[in-house]
């Protein structure tokens, strides 16, 4: 029997899974973080989804061409990675987070983490691709197995560097949907290259370092893999999510993935789409896959006509069960 059918049968029999928690896993979470999680849970329970867009330039395009700002802005810490800074990269996205929050929006960060060491920097694998497994010799399993090693200490160095940026946002009372180590189970990024054990250990190290050492209490922790063997545990996750890039024009609700994510936590955590190519049709998601939010990736995924035609985008952003930035009420 399909997982979705099982869950539907349980609900029909009055044996529905537990409701998603409105309490952050960090006991010291700021009021802003608590309020954001409660707001997202409430909206999802009512079949309402928050719209989102990766990067400010693309969000501006949505405003200019669709007529609405997305409720959530997706941002990347990529060029703040210390190894990338060594090659001349300059991070510039923290001000985007500050401005979007001040304009009433919500911010989510991912991190295309440049490998702490081992970057090949060849013609085929240039330094700027060093978050990919194939572009670095960095061995996450070896690093996590030896806390006294240079590579382990470089991991901590990098986590500390990003923590300093997040502390700037905490000082401004900005809550963050924090989605580190995304798409780990795919293996194409170095943090997932050696299997789930090393990745889970790194995630839990990051959670401990950011929460207990740096006192980062403005974060809602978003896990981003579906496979149960990769799940780091309910004690360190607020929201579970998936990144879905289906065939162009597939606006289905992706209910099987939604059900899998519900099952991952016993439906005790909110469920979201960290990244999408195609925006799910809001007319088909209600009661089937009540995603808390989605974040459309940049480039042709949002600006082109193949994945999300302009008229479709206008319909989505004007749908009653889709929240845009002007409607956010946290």
N, C-alpha and C positions, 0 to 999 in steps of 0.2 A: 504493500500500500504506500502511495506517495506520502512524503512528509507533510505536505500541505493538507492532504485529505485527512491524515491522522489528527492534525491540529484542529481542523474544522470540525471533525467528529467529536473531539473532546469538548469543544466550545458548545456544540449542540446538546451534549449530554450534561451540561452544567459543570463540566470539569475543566474549564478553561485554565490556561497557564496563568501564573501570577502576573500582576500588572507591573510595568516598568517602574523602577525606583525613581523617586524624586529627590533622593538624598545622595549627594556626591560621596564618592569613596574616600575622599580626603576629609577627615573629621573637622579640619580647620578651614574648610572652604569659605571663601569670602561670601558675603551676602549676595553680591552680584553674580557669582558663579551658581549659588543655590537658586537664585531667582531665574536664571537662564535655564537651568535644567528643568525646573518646575514648569516653566513656560513651554518648553519644547514638549514635555510629556503631556501637558494639557492639550496643546494643539493637536498632537498626534492622536490622542484619545478621541478627539472630535473629528478625525479624518482630515485634518488640515496640515498641509506641508509647507515648509519655508523654502523659498527659492534661493538659489545660490549661484555664484559665478566665480571662477578662478581668475585672479589678477585684476587690478584696478582699471587698467586700460580696457579690458574686455567688459567689465561692469559698466564703464562709461559708454561703451558701444551699445550695450543693451539699453541704457537710458536714452541714448540718442536715437536709436532705431526702433525700439520696442515701446518706449514711452514710460518705462518703469525701472527703478533701481532694484536689483536683487536684494533680498533681505540679508543674505549672508555673503561676505566677501572671503574668497579663498586666497591665501597668501603662502609663500614659500620662504623658508629660511636658507635656501640653498646657498646663496652667495655669501652668507655669513659663516659658512663652514671654514674653520681655520686653515685646512689644507688648500681650499680654493682661494682664500685671502692671500696665501703665500704665492699664488700664481697671478695675483693682481685683481681678483674679483672684488667687487665692492657691493655689499648688501645695501638695499635701498627700500625695503618693503615695510619696515617698522613704522615709518611715518604714514604709510597707506592705512595701516591698522588703526592708528590714532585718528586719522581723519574720518575713516568710515564709521568708527564708533561714535565720534562726535556728531555725525550726521544721522545718527539713529540706527545704524546697522549693527550686525553681529559679525564677528571675525572668527575664522578658522584657519589655523596654520598647519601645514605639512612641512616636511624637511627632506628634500633630496640631499641627503647627507653625503658630502664629499668624503671619500674614504680617508680615515685619519693618517694612513701611510700606505705605501705600495702603489701609488698612482703610476701608471705606465708612461703616460704622456708621449705617445707615439703618433705617427701619422694616422694609423687606423684607430687608435684609442687616445684621443687628445685629453688633456687634463680636465677639461670642462665636462667630460662624460664620466668622471670618476665616482659617481654614485652607482654606476652599473657594475655588476659582477665581472663582466668581461674586460673592464677597464682598470682593474686593480688587482694586486697580489694580496691585498689585506685579507687575513684569515680570522673571521669573527670567532670561530670555535676555539682556535688556539689562544686568542686574546682573552676570551672569557674563562678559559681553563686555568689561566695564570694571572691572578690579580697583581702579581709583582712585576709583570712584563711591561716593556715599554709601550706596546700596543694597547694594553688595558689602560694604562695611564693616559694615553692619547685619547681614548674613548671618553674618559672622565674629563679631560681638558675640553673636548668638544662640547660635551653636555654642559659644562660650566659656562662656556662661551654663549651658548644659546639661552641658558638660564639668566644670564645678565640682561639679555634683551627682553625676556619675558618679565623680569623684575621691573623693567621700565614701564611695561604695560600694567603690571599690578599696581605700581605707584599711582597710576592714573585711574585705577579701579575699573580696568577693562577686563572682562571675563573672556577667556579664549577656549574655543573648541580645539583641543590639541590632539593632532592625529600623527604621531610619530611612527616610524618603521612601517610605512604603508606598503601594501601589496607584498608582504613578506613571503607568503606561501608561493608566490610565483617564481622566486629564486633569481629573478633578473637584477635585483639590487643586492649589494654585498651583505646587507644585514639578514637576508634570507637565504644566502648561498649555501650555508652549511646545515640547513635543517632547522626544525622548530626549537630544539633544546637551547641552542646558543642564542637564538633570537629572543626567546622568552626570557632568558637570563639577562640579556641586554635591556629589554623593555623594563624588567623589574628593577634593574640597576638604575635606569633613568628615572623611574617613578620615585625610588627611594632618594636618589640624589637631589632631584628637583623639589620634592615635597619636604623631606626631612632636613636636608643640608641647606638648601637655598630658601626654604620657606615659601615656595610658590603655591599659593592657595587660590589663585584665580583661574586654575586650569580645570576643564572637564576633559577627562581622558577618553579618547576615541580609538578603539581598536579597529583594525582594518583588514582582517582576514576571516574567511568563512570556515575553513577547515578546523574542526575541533582540536586536532592535535597541535595546532599552533596557538590556541587560546591561552593567554597568560593568567587568567583567573578573574573571577568576579570582584575580588578585593582590590583590584587595580584598574578597573574599567568602568566608565560611566555610560558609554555609548558604544554599540557595536555597529560596524559599517562594512560596506563592500564597495569596490570600484567596478563599474560595469561599462564595457565598451562593446555593445552588441552591433550587429550589422546596421549600416546607415538606414535610418528611417524606422527602426524598430522601437516603437513607443509603448511597448507592452509594460505592464506593471512590475514585471520581474518578481512575480509572487513566489517562485520556488526559492530564490535567493533570500527573499524576505523571511520565508518560513524557516530556512536553514539558520539564519541569524537569530530568530526567536528561539529556536531549539538550542542554540549554542549556550544560552544563559538561562534556559527555562523561562523565557519571556520576562526576565527580571531587569532587563536593560533596554533602553531606547534603541531603535533601529534606524539607521540612516544610510544614505548613499554618499560616500566620501567624494566620489568623482563619477560623472556619467558622460558618455558621448551623446546619446539620445535622451532627451528629457521624457520621463514617463508621462503618458497622457493622464492628466488629472481626472478625466472622466472615467477612467478605468481602475484607479487605485483604491478608491474608497471601500473599506471593508475587506479588501483583498490584500493590499500591501500598503498600509498606512505609514509610509516613510516619513520620518520626522523632518528631514530636509534632503535636498540634493544639491550638488555643486557641479555645474556644467564646466567641462574643461575648456581651455581657450582655443584660439585659432579657428580653423574651419568648423570645429564642433559647435561653436556658437555663432560665428559670423557667416558660415557657408549655408547653402541651401540643401545639401545632401542629408545631413543629420537632423537638423531642426530648421525647416523652412521658415521664412520670416512670418508668414501669416499664422503658422502654427505657434511660433514663439509669442506672438501677440495674443493668441487665444489662451495660451498657458498662463501668461503673466496677468491676464484679466480674469482668470477663473476664480470662482468664489472660494474654492478650497486651497488656493495658493496665496501665500503671504509675500508681499513685496516690502521693500524697506520702509515706505511711508506708512505701512500697517503694523510694523513691529511695535509691540507693547509689552516690554519687559519691566 
